[in-house]
Amino acid sequence: MKKILYLIITILLFTNCKKERGKIELDFSPEMKAKLEETKKLLISNEKESYEISYGSKTPEEAVQKFLRKTINEPEVSKNPYIFTQKENLEVQYPNVYGSGTSLDVTPIEDYQYLVEKLTRIGYEKIYTKVKPLKNNIKFEIVFQKPRVFKKLIGLKPYVIVKYGSKSIEIDEIKTVFKVGNLYKIGVIAP
């Protein structure tokens, strides 16, 4: 938590915001500009014509279901194969998301990876706590919002209800399921 606060304070210290005609422009320090330029070069060098992922699913619904069924018995996100790995983030997700108006556009890659890792871990712990008691006879209701295109990827935001018996729980920590080629996989989870 201290490191996240440090990151936010650092970004604020190195950044001056200028508002002009309704637009906000960020004016970074020379050090921050150099780090952002390194990030840009790295992500652009990872852009490809096509990408591959492991443990992809044929449909976005199947991707969510596989991820949640694995989560029931797996308390560690790093051992759940149905979410992007750190390597897939760096080589598939980030090069495609870069430049689309996310915080990645204005955050050095090391800081961004650290923040994403923390948010993923917290989001996963919340999901695990919700689904851990569920074992059998669960059903899923999954509805996706309008897809968003990120260069070669398509991102889908799911609305997930897990039903068990006469009860149900909402899983709102799954933020994005990505379509990579013809396969789908959980790309972003957060609290």
Backbone hydrogen bonds in HBPLUS format (Angstrom, degrees):
<---DONOR---> <-ACCEPTOR-->    atom                        ^
c    i                          cat <-CA-CA->   ^        H-A-AA   ^      H-
h    n   atom  resd res      DA  || num        DHA   H-A  angle D-A-AA Bond
n    s   type  num  typ     dist DA aas  dist angle  dist       angle   num
A0005-LEU N   A0001-MET O   3.04 MM   4  6.31 163.4  2.06 150.7 155.0     1
A0006-TYR N   A0002-LYS O   2.83 MM   4  6.04 154.6  1.89 145.4 153.2     2
A0007-LEU N   A0003-LYS O   2.85 MM   4  6.06 152.7  1.92 142.3 149.5     3
A0008-ILE N   A0004-ILE O   2.97 MM   4  6.28 161.0  2.00 152.5 156.7     4
A0009-ILE N   A0005-LEU O   2.93 MM   4  6.15 166.3  1.95 153.2 157.1     5
A0010-THR N   A0006-TYR O   2.81 MM   4  5.95 158.4  1.86 149.7 156.3     6
A0011-ILE N   A0007-LEU O   2.95 MM   4  6.18 163.8  1.98 151.3 155.2     7
A0012-LEU N   A0008-ILE O   2.98 MM   4  6.21 160.5  2.02 149.4 155.0     8
A0013-LEU N   A0009-ILE O   2.84 MM   4  6.07 153.1  1.91 150.2 157.8     9
A0014-PHE N   A0010-THR O   2.96 MM   4  6.15 154.1  2.03 152.2 158.5    10
A0015-THR N   A0012-LEU O   3.36 MM   3  5.09 154.0  2.44  94.5 101.8    11
A0029-SER N   A0014-PHE O   3.01 MM  15  5.28 124.8  2.32 142.7 154.5    12
A0016-ASN N   A0027-ASP O   3.03 MM  11  5.07 145.4  2.16 128.0 138.8    13
A0027-ASP N   A0016-ASN O   2.89 MM  11  5.07 155.0  1.95 148.8 156.5    14
A0018-LYS N   A0025-GLU O   3.02 MM   7  5.30 160.8  2.06 151.4 156.9    15
A0025-GLU N   A0018-LYS O   2.95 MM   7  5.30 168.6  1.96 152.4 156.0    16
A0020-GLU N   A0023-LYS O   2.93 MM   3  5.32 160.0  1.97 150.9 157.1    17
A0023-LYS N   A0020-GLU O   2.99 MM   3  5.32 165.0  2.01 117.8 121.6    18
A0033-LYS N   A0029-SER O   2.89 MM   4  6.13 160.2  1.93 155.9 162.2    19
A0034-ALA N   A0030-PRO O   2.98 MM   4  6.20 152.2  2.06 145.5 152.1    20
A0035-LYS N   A0031-GLU O   3.08 MM   4  6.41 157.9  2.13 147.4 152.9    21
A0036-LEU N   A0032-MET O   2.89 MM   4  6.11 159.2  1.93 153.0 159.0    22
A0037-GLU N   A0033-LYS O   2.90 MM   4  6.08 146.6  2.01 142.6 151.9    23
A0038-GLU N   A0034-ALA O   3.03 MM   4  6.30 153.0  2.10 146.7 153.3    24
A0039-THR N   A0035-LYS O   2.99 MM   4  6.26 155.0  2.06 145.9 152.8    25
A0040-LYS N   A0036-LEU O   2.92 MM   4  6.13 160.1  1.96 145.3 150.6    26
A0041-LYS N   A0037-GLU O   2.98 MM   4  6.23 163.0  2.01 149.6 153.3    27
A0042-LEU N   A0038-GLU O   3.00 MM   4  6.19 164.0  2.02 150.0 154.4    28
A0043-LEU N   A0039-THR O   2.94 MM   4  6.15 171.0  1.95 159.2 161.2    29
A0044-ILE N   A0040-LYS O   2.90 MM   4  5.99 161.5  1.94 152.7 158.3    30
A0045-SER N   A0041-LYS O   2.93 MM   4  6.03 149.6  2.03 142.9 151.4    31
A0046-ASN N   A0042-LEU O   3.19 MM   4  6.48 126.3  2.49 136.4 149.8    32
A0046-ASN N   A0043-LEU O   3.13 MM   3  5.09 137.7  2.31  94.3 106.3    33
A0047-GLU N   A0044-ILE O   3.15 MM   3  5.26 163.4  2.18 105.5 110.4    34
A0057-SER N   A0184-TYR O   2.83 MM 127  4.97 156.9  1.88 136.6 144.6    35
A0184-TYR N   A0057-SER O   2.83 MM 127  4.97 146.8  1.94 133.6 144.1    36
A0063-ALA N   A0059-THR O   3.10 MM   4  6.39 152.3  2.18 144.5 152.0    37
A0064-VAL N   A0060-PRO O   3.11 MM   4  6.39 158.1  2.16 148.5 152.6    38
A0065-GLN N   A0061-GLU O   2.94 MM   4  6.21 166.1  1.96 153.7 157.9    39
A0066-LYS N   A0062-GLU O   2.87 MM   4  6.00 170.1  1.88 155.4 157.9    40
A0067-PHE N   A0063-ALA O   3.10 MM   4  6.14 162.4  2.13 143.3 148.6    41
A0068-LEU N   A0064-VAL O   2.92 MM   4  6.14 165.3  1.94 154.5 158.2    42
A0069-ARG N   A0065-GLN O   2.85 MM   4  5.98 165.6  1.87 155.3 159.7    43
A0070-LYS N   A0066-LYS O   3.01 MM   4  6.12 156.4  2.07 147.3 153.3    44
A0071-THR N   A0067-PHE O   2.97 MM   4  6.14 149.7  2.06 142.6 151.8    45
A0072-ILE N   A0068-LEU O   3.15 MM   4  6.41 142.6  2.29 148.3 155.6    46
A0073-ASN N   A0070-LYS O   3.20 MM   3  5.80 137.7  2.39 112.8 121.1    47
A0074-GLU N   A0071-THR O   3.21 MM   3  4.86 151.7  2.29  95.8 104.2    48
A0079-LYS N   A0076-GLU O   3.07 MM   3  5.59 156.6  2.13 113.5 120.6    49
A0080-ASN N   A0077-VAL O   3.07 MM   3  5.25 167.3  2.08 112.7 115.6    50
A0084-PHE N   A0186-ILE O   2.89 MM 102  6.25 148.7  1.99 163.2 171.9    51
A0089-ASN N   A0085-THR O   2.87 MM   4  6.15 151.8  1.95 149.4 157.8    52
A0090-LEU N   A0086-GLN O   3.02 MM   4  6.27 166.0  2.04 150.2 152.6    53
A0091-GLU N   A0087-LYS O   2.84 MM   4  5.96 158.2  1.88 152.1 158.8    54
A0092-VAL N   A0088-GLU O   2.72 MM   4  5.11 141.5  1.87 135.8 142.6    55
A0093-GLN N   A0088-GLU O   3.04 MM   5  6.52 153.0  2.12 145.2 153.3    56
A0094-TYR N   A0089-ASN O   2.74 MM   5  5.70 171.2  1.75 160.2 163.4    57
A0096-ASN N   A0093-GLN O   3.04 MM   3  5.42 129.0  2.31 108.5 122.1    58
A0097-VAL N   A0093-GLN O   2.89 MM   4  6.05 147.6  1.99 155.9 166.4    59
A0098-TYR N   A0094-TYR O   2.88 MM   4  5.73 152.2  1.96 151.0 156.6    60
A0100-SER N   A0097-VAL O   3.09 MM   3  5.74 143.6  2.23 148.9 146.7    61
A0105-ASP N   A0102-THR O   3.11 MM   3  5.83 154.7  2.17 117.7 123.2    62
A0106-VAL N   A0103-SER O   3.10 MM   3  5.54 151.3  2.19 110.6 118.2    63
A0112-TYR N   A0108-PRO O   2.90 MM   4  6.10 159.7  1.94 156.9 163.7    64
A0113-GLN N   A0109-ILE O   2.81 MM   4  5.93 165.5  1.83 154.8 157.9    65
A0114-TYR N   A0110-GLU O   3.07 MM   4  6.23 159.2  2.12 143.7 149.4    66
A0115-LEU N   A0111-ASP O   2.98 MM   4  6.18 163.6  2.00 148.7 153.0    67
A0116-VAL N   A0112-TYR O   2.87 MM   4  6.06 167.7  1.88 156.2 159.7    68
A0117-GLU N   A0113-GLN O   2.89 MM   4  5.99 160.1  1.93 148.3 154.1    69
A0118-LYS N   A0114-TYR O   3.06 MM   4  6.31 159.2  2.10 149.0 154.0    70
A0119-LEU N   A0115-LEU O   2.95 MM   4  6.19 169.8  1.96 157.0 159.6    71
A0120-THR N   A0116-VAL O   2.80 MM   4  5.88 156.4  1.86 150.2 157.2    72
A0121-ARG N   A0117-GLU O   2.98 MM   4  6.13 162.1  2.02 146.4 151.1    73
A0122-ILE N   A0118-LYS O   3.00 MM   4  6.24 164.8  2.02 153.5 157.4    74
A0123-GLY N   A0119-LEU O   2.87 MM   4  5.96 164.5  1.89 148.0 153.0    75
A0124-TYR N   A0120-THR O   2.82 MM   4  5.92 159.8  1.86 151.5 157.4    76
A0125-GLU N   A0121-ARG O   2.97 MM   4  6.14 159.4  2.01 146.6 152.0    77
A0126-LYS N   A0122-ILE O   3.08 MM   4  6.37 152.3  2.16 146.1 153.3    78
A0127-ILE N   A0123-GLY O   3.00 MM   4  6.32 158.0  2.05 148.0 154.0    79
A0128-TYR N   A0124-TYR O   2.77 MM   4  5.98 170.9  1.78 160.1 162.6    80
A0129-THR N   A0125-GLU O   2.97 MM   4  6.09 159.5  2.02 144.1 149.4    81
A0130-LYS N   A0126-LYS O   3.16 MM   4  6.40 148.6  2.26 141.7 149.6    82
A0130-LYS N   A0127-ILE O   3.01 MM   3  5.14 119.8  2.39  98.6 113.9    83
A0131-VAL N   A0127-ILE O   2.93 MM   4  6.21 160.5  1.97 160.2 165.5    84
A0132-LYS N   A0128-TYR O   2.79 MM   4  5.43 144.0  1.92 151.6 156.9    85
A0134-LEU N   A0131-VAL O   2.89 MM   3  5.32 148.9  1.98 117.2 127.2    86
A0139-LYS N   A0163-LYS O   2.84 MM  24  5.06 156.6  1.90 145.2 152.3    87
A0163-LYS N   A0139-LYS O   2.74 MM  24  5.06 167.4  1.76 153.6 157.1    88
A0141-GLU N   A0161-ILE O   2.84 MM  20  5.06 155.9  1.89 153.7 158.5    89
A0161-ILE N   A0141-GLU O   2.88 MM  20  5.06 157.6  1.93 149.9 156.4    90
A0143-VAL N   A0159-TYR O   2.99 MM  16  5.14 160.2  2.03 143.8 150.1    91
A0159-TYR N   A0143-VAL O   2.64 MM  16  5.14 146.0  1.76 154.8 166.7    92
A0145-GLN N   A0157-LYS O   2.91 MM  12  5.44 162.0  1.94 153.6 158.2    93
A0148-ARG N   A0155-GLY O   2.87 MM   7  5.07 158.9  1.91 147.1 154.1    94
A0155-GLY N   A0148-ARG O   2.71 MM   7  5.07 173.3  1.71 160.7 160.4    95
A0150-PHE N   A0153-LEU O   2.79 MM   3  5.01 175.7  1.79 149.1 150.2    96
A0153-LEU N   A0150-PHE O   2.82 MM   3  5.01 170.4  1.83 134.4 133.6    97
A0154-ILE N   A0179-LYS O   3.30 MM  25  5.03 154.5  2.37 131.8 138.7    98
A0179-LYS N   A0154-ILE O   2.74 MM  25  5.03 154.1  1.81 147.7 156.6    99
A0156-LEU N   A0177-VAL O   2.80 MM  21  5.10 152.5  1.88 144.0 153.4   100
A0177-VAL N   A0156-LEU O   2.79 MM  21  5.10 154.5  1.85 145.1 153.9   101
A0171-ILE N   A0160-VAL O   2.94 MM  11  5.28 166.5  1.96 143.9 147.7   102
A0162-VAL N   A0169-ILE O   2.82 MM   7  5.32 165.9  1.84 160.8 164.6   103
A0169-ILE N   A0162-VAL O   2.88 MM   7  5.32 151.2  1.97 144.3 153.7   104
A0164-TYR N   A0167-LYS O   2.94 MM   3  5.45 165.7  1.96 143.5 148.0   105
A0167-LYS N   A0164-TYR O   3.03 MM   3  5.45 154.2  2.10 135.7 135.3   106
A0190-ALA N   A0173-GLU O   2.95 MM  17  5.17 151.5  2.03 141.3 149.7   107
A0175-LYS N   A0188-VAL O   2.80 MM  13  5.28 142.7  1.94 138.2 148.3   108
A0176-THR N   A0188-VAL O   3.16 MM  12  4.96 156.3  2.22 136.3 134.7   109
A0187-GLY N   A0176-THR O   2.86 MM  11  5.49 164.5  1.88 145.7 149.4   110
A0188-VAL N   A0176-THR O   3.20 MM  12  4.96 164.1  2.23 135.0 135.4   111
A0178-PHE N   A0185-LYS O   2.87 MM   7  5.55 154.7  1.94 168.3 159.7   112
A0185-LYS N   A0178-PHE O   3.01 MM   7  5.55 148.4  2.11 148.1 158.1   113
A0180-VAL N   A0183-LEU O   2.72 MM   3  5.33 157.7  1.76 157.9 164.7   114
A0183-LEU N   A0180-VAL O   3.07 MM   3  5.33 167.9  2.09 126.5 128.5   115
